[in-house]
Amino acid sequence: MRIVSVQGHHGPGGASVDGEVPGGLVAMVGRSGRLRAWAHHMLAGDDEAVRVTTRPRVPDPALTRLPAKLRRALESGLGFTTAEDVVEAGTTALALLAGLDRVDAARLSLVRLRGSPDPEPLHQAETIMERIRELEGAPEEMAALEAELRSLRGDDAEITGDVEAATMEWLRERQDAETQLGAYRDRARELKVRIEGLEEAGDEAPCPTCGRTLREHREQVLKVLEEEWEAVVQDGSWWRRRREQLEGKPKRLQELEGKALRLHAATEALAERVEVARSRVRELTEARLKLAERVTGGSDAAHAGEARLPTSVGQSVDRALYRTARGLRESARDALLDRTSRILARMTGGRILAAGWSGTGRLDLFGLEGPLHPPVEEDEATAHVAARIAAAQTVAARAGTPFPPLIIAEPFDRMDDAVKIRTVGLLRGILGPVFEQVLLMTRGEIVDFSPEAFDAIVEIRRDTRSGPARLRRVPAGLGPVRLRRGGGEAQSPV
């Protein structure tokens, strides 16, 4: 999943935003911290006046199991002020994907079973049982719809790519026709001027090539120029018709766009059906809990003032569930810290070897000579970025799906220059199945160090102090490399 475009009218100075966002590793360069912050919030979807379009348009169902606020924070980093915040959020996400939500629901049901002293009559349980029978197929329905949604999201992404490719091909052909037609028109005008000059000058006309008087060769040269002019006009007429043909979108492109719109609509409609199926599954769970309450309450109606579950049994079950929840969180934190440690070692060239979690909820860093406490500002920023990358990777691995666009912002510029360069190399290496797009919000020094490491560079700028903010793509990489043999002419570009 990646961001493909932004469109709206907001930001500093009432900015009008309308542009594409490239895929891969993209440097979002802004010299002003205010502009970088605006772009960060905009790309994170926090600016309601700007529409951010993604491909696919609907998140993967596995990731939508996480609370929306938590998922967006892991993607954008907004709301995280320290590395500890990132570790806590990543731990919660991993634990939820491992089943923490089900454990919490079980603890809640236990409270309900032990709580109310005034249950409804047992005969009302039959009504709940009928609803349970109606909802029994909801889990299978939800699983089938989620699988269908994944497949449709893939088709959606594929057809969107086909539309982009067909559009680029059409625009390229139209531009080529414009260029060729212009060249032929220029050549025709040039030949016409020469012919008129020869006719006016008569036998004393100079040769167009050597400048000598043509005399008896004038008619022959004039004939050659007229034949060339006629050929140029004929070829130019063909290019004019070709340009006219390409004024409108080709039929194939129109068909692809229509198919893409239908797929977009089908994907969004199916996403709504998935949400309905999930609500039915939740309703089924609630119905089963209510049934247990009614049955337990009905069997204990003579003791309505007492707890409906023996205290000792309830306490034992609660302790077991608590230990399960704690184990899920500890396992998730250990996995996250293990990956964070490996990333830190790569980013710092082995200067920081590991990250640990203290009993007071503090992230401790360790080097060759032991703990690095308190860490310097540069190391704090490095730990923050490492935890962001680790959280995204582990969540994607646990969910079994690629991670949405990863936005890395402010802490990056506070790191050492050498660490920045290694971090960009690390991000470059993890692009692919897990990360289709990484947006690096930066002042831009890293772009000066290694511009070739980025797939694209987008400048965030304002032309005037009060003017609108703009996203402008600038050249990235080395460009074509031409090889020379000795002192000879340049060969084909590589």
Secondary structure, 3 states (H helix, E strand, C coil): CEEEEEEEECCCCCCEEEEECCCEEEEEECCCHHHHHHHHHHHCCCCCCEEEEEECCCCCCCHHHCCHHHHHHHHHCCCCCCHHHHHHHHHHHHHHHHCHHHHHHHHHHHHHHHHCCCCCCHHHHHHHHHHHHHHCCHHHHHHHHHHHHHHHHHHHHHHHHHHHHHHHHHHHHHHHHHHHHHHHHHHHHHHHHHHHHHHHHHHHCECCCCCCECHHHHHHHHHHHHHHHHHHHHHHHHHHHHHHHCCCCCHHHHHHHHHHHHHHHHHHHHHHHHHHHHHHHHHHHHHHHHHHHHHHHHHCHHHCCCCCCCHHHHHHHHHHHHHHHHHHHHHHHHHHHHHHHHHHHHHCCCCEEEEEECCCCCEEEEECCEECCCCCHHHHHHHHHHHHHHHHHHHHHHHCCCECCEEECHHHHHCCHHHHHHHHHHHHHHECCCECEEEEEECCHHHHHCHHHCCEEEEEEECCCCCCEEEEEECCCCCCCEEECCCCCEEEEC
